[in-house]
Every structure is written in C-alpha cells, then in structure tokens.
Amino acid sequence: MHEYYFEKMKVWQKSRDMVNDIYTLTRKFPKEEDFHFKSQMRRSASSVKSNIAEGQGRRTKKDQAHFTTMSYSSLIELLNHLITALDQGYISKKEINKLRLEIDVIGGYLNALKRTQL
C-alpha cells in the first residue's frame, strides 16, 4: 500500500500520538463536557495533524505555509484548552506537563517546517 509523504513526516507522527493521548485523557472528563469542552479539545488536537496533511497536498509553498500556520494555531488552542482543564480539575499537573512537552516538540517541528516553506 502506498504511504503518503505526510505519513512519513515526524511532525505528523508526533501529532498523531498526541491526538491519541488527548482522546485517552478526555475519556475521564465529566459527562456534561461530552459535547462542548471535550469535543473542542479533540477537534483542536486532530486539527494539528489534519492541517499538516492538507498542507502537504498543496502545490505552492505559500499554501503549504498557510496550513502549517493553521496547524500551529490549533496546537496553541489545544494548550489553552489543557490549561482550562487543569484549572477545572479535570487533569493533573503531571498530565498537563507531559502534554506540554509534546506540544513543545511538535511546535518546534512546525516552526522548522515553516522555515522550509518561506
């Protein structure tokens, strides 16, 4: 089976792992958050890797850079949601610290990718 370029990218692979971590983490959130906060967290995490993939399907560097920027924006949105989850007592300091490390790594990869697109 053919493997697409984005699937080989370390940044996409790390983002995929992070999405799985977010899904696991949010399973323990209160039921009343199912269609709001929990859903927003999952969507922002998924958006990181989706925008990486979509950007790689674009022909111009400018279009690719746009999707890399969108991916980074979703990453920062996710961090904001994690801080709120911590404030609400849905996650522990240990859990947010682990995910912040993942966010830092992915953010670094996205910044490096963006430099190649300019």
Summary of the structure (lengths in Angstrom):
residues: 118
radius of gyration: 14.7
end to end distance: 32.0
largest distance: 44.7
contacts: 350
relative contact order: 0.16
helix: 81%
strand: 0%
